[in-house]
């Protein structure tokens, strides 16, 4: 993703506890990744108390994190909507058929 930053604007990194993945390692990798881009990185560390330390790691690095996907998408959508409005609706979010036009 770092080599192809022209192909994306926002990265949502969704993590749930599994027997294979280590949430602390994932959180630290998200922080490391964020140091190589100016793009928006959003963490979704889903898993209740088992994700408290990984969530704290992201918070300390000033990376937004949401324990719920719906909240993450709603918040980022609102940011995009207001950014587009303030920039004269020049970004892709305000294109024809987008949420603004459908009054979502």
N, C-alpha and C positions, 0 to 999 in steps of 0.2 A: 504494500500500500504506500509506503514511503516513496518508492520510485515512481509511482503513478498518481501523485497528488492532484494532477489536473483532471482526474476522472471522478473525484468525489469531493464533497463539501463537508459532510458530517460523518463521523464514525460512531456507531452505537456498538459498544462492546458489552454483550450480554453474557453473564456468568451465573451458573447455578452450581451448588455443591454436587460433586460426583465422586466416585471412588477413584477416578483417574486424574482429575484436575485438582490443583492446589490453588485455592482462591487467593492466598497471599502472593503466590508467584504471579498469578494473573494480574492482580492489582499493581504489583511492581513493574510488570511488563507494560501495562497501560501507561504508567507514569513515564517509563523510559521512552515509549513510543511517542508520547505527547511532546517530548523535548525535541523531536525531529520534525515537527510540523506546526504551522500556524492555524491549521484547520481545527474545527470544533470536534472534540472527543467527549463522548458521553458514556459514562459507566452505568451499567444496570446490574448491580450485584444483588441478585435475588436469592434469598435463603434465610431470612430472619437473623437470629442471633449468631449463626455461624458465619455471617458476613460482616459483623461489626468491625473487626480489625481491618479487613480489606477496604471497607467503606471509609474508615478513618484515614487509611493511606491515601485514597483518592482525594478526600477532603483536604488533607494537608498539602497536596499538590495542586489544589484549586481546580480539580477536575470534577465537573458536576456528576453526581451519582444519584440514581433513583432506585429504590427497592421494588419499584413497580413499573412495568413497561408502559402502561397507559399514562401514568404521570410523566414519564420521560418524553413520550411522543407529544403529549399535549403541551408540555412546557416548551420544548424545542419548536413546535409548530407555532406557538404564540410568539416566541422570539423571532422566528422567520417572518411571520406576518407583520409584526411591528417594524422590523428592520426594512422590509420591502416598502411599507407605507412611508417610513421616514426617508427612504432613498428614492422616492418617486415610483414605486412599484416596478423597479427595473430588474428584480431578481426572479429566478425561475418559479418561486413559490406563488407568485401572483399571476402566473400565466393563465390563459383562458382555460376554464374548466377546473381551476384550482379551488381550494377551500374558500377563498375570499368571494369568488364569484358564486359559489353555491350556498353562501351564508352559513357555512358550517362553523 
